[in-house]
Amino acid sequence: MTSNAHQVLPDPPLLGPKPKPVTAKPKPGHDSMINKYLDANPKTKHYVDKFVNGGLEIFIVMALSVYSLTYFWGARRNKTLSRQWLDKLRPLLFANFAVVGTQGKQLTSAEQIDFEDSSSNVYRLYCSGREKLHYAYFTLELKNRQNFFSMIVSFFTCRSIFKSPISTDNLWLEIPVDRTEVEGHASEKLVSEVLIVQKRGYYLEWIKENMPHIEHLLKPKIPNLPCADALKQRTYPLLFLAESQDLIDQLFENERIRNFFLDKELIKRVLTVHMTDQQLYNKFPYQMKSQIDIKMDDKDETIVKNILFIADTISRLKVKHAVSSATKLRREKIYTRVRRAKKVEKEE
């Protein structure tokens, strides 16, 4: 006899009609508009279905491919441009400097001049062995051509008057000026700051933000010379800020400097020229830093020549004791006023 202990009994028969599954009623117009649009446009529906069924992966692969190709193309393009710039300036650098590199390599030919440090868009060159200048430190900052997103941003910002560094190829030139010969006496120490900057664009605002003392110490100055009328014109691109009138006048008394700042084709590519004794960039008593918009043409060399000449001129300027004393006194008064204002602000 078979045991029924583990026999599975069938479900009892249902009484009455079989219940219908409960489903949520679709809200009127919930997805009908999208479906109607896709039904009315078979081609669009085809691409939507394709994107949902594997298209996203294809898009990611394509995006990564474009980004990689942009990186290698951009890095190679920047390297080519940096070589073009250096090839144009090698004769000028060889004629003006005897040593290249931080290791102090003596120059015997122009071909020895090469970048000492570089990345995909920044190239550096250190030159020394020149009278009146402790050294000249060149930093070539090219656009981030290897960065796809930076190039997209650059595409739009370069068409704006508010240019930013990523929308142009720039050269930074840092020069500590050697004034040992003329500063044998304390009365001849150059105590003054001058900033020459583009009126419109990113650079003036950036400097004011990063160097707050500029707004307190420096005021617009125009040389008291016949060339002043040209510099006052509304279309003139540069703004001259200085602590004292004396330094501006002495600079523009030099005919070569005067002609340089009157050449509109050259000065529209001069972004900043900053001369200061406040040791903002290095520990030397007087220093100069310039930023130039470069185009890989002969004008790049002309501008660098003139910047070096301005540094030479500064090294020979003789300053009156009364002017230096007045500048020091004015600085101290301004700094005292600013400190008091900050103290009051904190107390409030």
TASUL-V933396 format. One record per residue. N is the residue number from 0. RES is the residue in one small letter. PSI is psi as a letter, one per 40 degrees, with the letter a starting at -180 (* if undefined). OMEGA is omega as a letter, one per 40 degrees, with the letter a starting at -180 (999 if undefined). D_LAST is the distance of its C-alpha to the last C-alpha in whole Angstrom. Layout:
[[N,RES,PSI,OMEGA,D_LAST] [N,RES,PSI,OMEGA,D_LAST]]
//
This chain:
[[0,m,h,a,102] [1,t,h,a,99] [2,s,h,i,96] [3,n,e,a,93] [4,a,d,a,90] [5,h,e,a,88] [6,q,h,i,89] [7,v,h,a,86] [8,l,i,i,87] [9,p,i,i,86] [10,d,i,i,84] [11,p,i,i,85] [12,p,i,a,86] [13,l,i,i,83] [14,l,h,i,84] [15,g,a,a,84] [16,p,i,i,82] [17,k,h,a,80] [18,p,i,i,76] [19,k,i,i,74] [20,p,i,a,71] [21,v,h,i,68] [22,t,i,i,66] [23,a,h,i,62] [24,k,h,i,63] [25,p,h,i,62] [26,k,i,a,59] [27,p,h,i,61] [28,g,e,a,59] [29,h,d,i,57] [30,d,e,a,59] [31,s,d,a,61] [32,m,d,i,60] [33,i,d,a,59] [34,n,d,i,63] [35,k,d,a,64] [36,y,d,a,62] [37,l,d,i,64] [38,d,d,a,67] [39,a,e,a,67] [40,n,g,a,66] [41,p,d,a,68] [42,k,d,i,67] [43,t,d,i,63] [44,k,d,i,64] [45,h,d,a,66] [46,y,d,i,63] [47,v,d,i,61] [48,d,d,a,63] [49,k,d,i,64] [50,f,d,i,60] [51,v,d,a,60] [52,n,g,i,63] [53,g,e,a,62] [54,g,d,a,60] [55,l,d,i,57] [56,e,d,i,58] [57,i,d,i,60] [58,f,d,i,57] [59,i,d,i,55] [60,v,d,i,58] [61,m,d,a,58] [62,a,d,i,54] [63,l,d,i,54] [64,s,d,i,57] [65,v,d,i,55] [66,y,d,a,52] [67,s,d,i,54] [68,l,d,i,57] [69,t,d,a,53] [70,y,d,a,52] [71,f,d,i,56] [72,w,d,a,56] [73,g,d,i,53] [74,a,d,i,53] [75,r,d,i,56] [76,r,d,i,55] [77,n,d,i,52] [78,k,d,i,55] [79,t,d,a,57] [80,l,d,i,55] [81,s,d,i,53] [82,r,d,i,57] [83,q,d,a,58] [84,w,d,a,55] [85,l,d,i,56] [86,d,d,i,59] [87,k,d,a,58] [88,l,e,a,56] [89,r,d,i,58] [90,p,d,i,61] [91,l,d,a,58] [92,l,d,i,56] [93,f,d,a,59] [94,a,d,a,60] [95,n,e,a,56] [96,f,i,a,56] [97,a,e,a,58] [98,v,i,i,56] [99,v,i,i,55] [100,g,i,i,53] [101,t,e,i,51] [102,q,e,i,54] [103,g,f,a,55] [104,k,h,i,58] [105,q,h,a,60] [106,l,h,i,61] [107,t,e,i,65] [108,s,i,a,65] [109,a,d,a,62] [110,e,e,i,63] [111,q,e,a,61] [112,i,h,a,58] [113,d,i,i,56] [114,f,h,a,53] [115,e,d,a,52] [116,d,h,a,50] [117,s,i,i,49] [118,s,a,a,48] [119,s,e,i,49] [120,n,e,i,47] [121,v,h,a,46] [122,y,h,a,48] [123,r,i,a,48] [124,l,h,a,50] [125,y,h,a,49] [126,c,i,i,51] [127,s,a,a,52] [128,g,f,i,54] [129,r,h,i,54] [130,e,i,i,53] [131,k,e,i,50] [132,l,h,i,48] [133,h,d,i,47] [134,y,i,i,47] [135,a,h,a,47] [136,y,h,a,45] [137,f,h,i,46] [138,t,h,a,45] [139,l,h,i,46] [140,e,h,i,44] [141,l,i,i,46] [142,k,i,i,45] [143,n,g,a,45] [144,r,d,i,49] [145,q,e,a,50] [146,n,h,a,47] [147,f,d,a,48] [148,f,d,i,45] [149,s,d,i,43] [150,m,d,i,46] [151,i,d,i,46] [152,v,d,a,42] [153,s,d,a,43] [154,f,d,a,46] [155,f,d,a,44] [156,t,d,a,41] [157,c,e,i,44] [158,r,e,a,44] [159,s,i,i,41] [160,i,e,i,40] [161,f,g,a,37] [162,k,i,i,38] [163,s,i,a,37] [164,p,d,a,39] [165,i,e,a,41] [166,s,e,i,42] [167,t,i,i,44] [168,d,h,a,46] [169,n,i,i,44] [170,l,h,i,45] [171,w,h,a,42] [172,l,h,a,43] [173,e,h,a,42] [174,i,h,i,43] [175,p,h,a,42] [176,v,h,i,44] [177,d,h,a,46] [178,r,f,a,46] [179,t,d,a,48] [180,e,d,a,50] [181,v,e,a,48] [182,e,f,i,46] [183,g,d,i,48] [184,h,i,a,46] [185,a,d,a,42] [186,s,e,a,42] [187,e,e,i,43] [188,k,h,a,41] [189,l,h,i,39] [190,v,g,a,35] [191,s,i,a,34] [192,e,h,i,33] [193,v,h,i,35] [194,l,h,i,34] [195,i,h,a,37] [196,v,i,i,36] [197,q,h,a,37] [198,k,d,a,36] [199,r,i,i,36] [200,g,a,a,35] [201,y,d,a,33] [202,y,d,a,33] [203,l,d,i,31] [204,e,d,i,28] [205,w,d,a,29] [206,i,d,i,29] [207,k,d,a,25] [208,e,d,a,24] [209,n,e,i,25] [210,m,g,a,25] [211,p,d,a,22] [212,h,d,a,23] [213,i,d,a,26] [214,e,d,a,24] [215,h,d,a,22] [216,l,d,a,26] [217,l,h,i,29] [218,k,i,i,30] [219,p,h,a,33] [220,k,i,i,36] [221,i,h,a,40] [222,p,i,i,42] [223,n,g,a,44] [224,l,i,a,48] [225,p,d,a,50] [226,c,e,a,49] [227,a,d,a,45] [228,d,d,i,47] [229,a,d,a,47] [230,l,d,a,44] [231,k,e,a,42] [232,q,i,a,44] [233,r,d,a,42] [234,t,e,i,44] [235,y,h,a,43] [236,p,e,a,42] [237,l,i,i,40] [238,l,h,a,36] [239,f,h,i,36] [240,l,h,a,33] [241,a,i,i,33] [242,e,d,a,32] [243,s,i,i,35] [244,q,d,a,38] [245,d,d,a,40] [246,l,d,i,40] [247,i,d,a,41] [248,d,d,a,43] [249,q,d,i,45] [250,l,d,a,45] [251,f,e,i,46] [252,e,d,i,49] [253,n,h,a,51] [254,e,d,a,53] [255,r,d,i,53] [256,i,d,i,49] [257,r,d,i,49] [258,n,d,i,52] [259,f,d,a,50] [260,f,e,i,47] [261,l,e,i,49] [262,d,h,a,51] [263,k,d,i,49] [264,e,d,a,51] [265,l,d,a,49] [266,i,e,i,46] [267,k,e,i,45] [268,r,e,i,45] [269,v,h,a,43] [270,l,d,i,40] [271,t,i,i,38] [272,v,h,a,39] [273,h,h,i,36] [274,m,h,a,37] [275,t,i,i,34] [276,d,e,a,35] [277,q,e,i,31] [278,q,f,i,33] [279,l,d,a,31] [280,y,d,i,35] [281,n,a,a,37] [282,k,e,a,37] [283,f,i,a,39] [284,p,d,i,38] [285,y,h,a,39] [286,q,i,a,39] [287,m,h,i,39] [288,k,h,a,39] [289,s,i,i,40] [290,q,h,a,41] [291,i,h,i,44] [292,d,h,a,45] [293,i,i,a,48] [294,k,e,i,51] [295,m,f,i,54] [296,d,a,a,56] [297,d,d,a,57] [298,k,d,i,54] [299,d,d,i,52] [300,e,d,a,54] [301,t,d,a,54] [302,i,d,i,50] [303,v,d,i,50] [304,k,d,a,52] [305,n,d,i,50] [306,i,d,i,47] [307,l,d,i,49] [308,f,d,i,50] [309,i,d,i,47] [310,a,d,i,46] [311,d,d,a,49] [312,t,d,i,48] [313,i,d,a,45] [314,s,d,a,46] [315,r,e,a,49] [316,l,h,i,46] [317,k,h,a,46] [318,v,h,i,43] [319,k,i,a,43] [320,h,d,a,41] [321,a,d,a,39] [322,v,d,i,38] [323,s,d,a,36] [324,s,d,i,35] [325,a,d,i,33] [326,t,d,i,32] [327,k,d,a,31] [328,l,d,i,29] [329,r,d,i,27] [330,r,d,a,26] [331,e,d,i,24] [332,k,d,a,23] [333,i,d,i,21] [334,y,d,i,20] [335,t,d,i,19] [336,r,d,i,17] [337,v,d,i,16] [338,r,d,i,14] [339,r,d,a,12] [340,a,d,i,11] [341,k,d,i,10] [342,k,d,i,9] [343,v,d,i,6] [344,e,d,i,5] [345,k,d,a,5] [346,e,d,i,4] [347,e,*,999,0]]
//
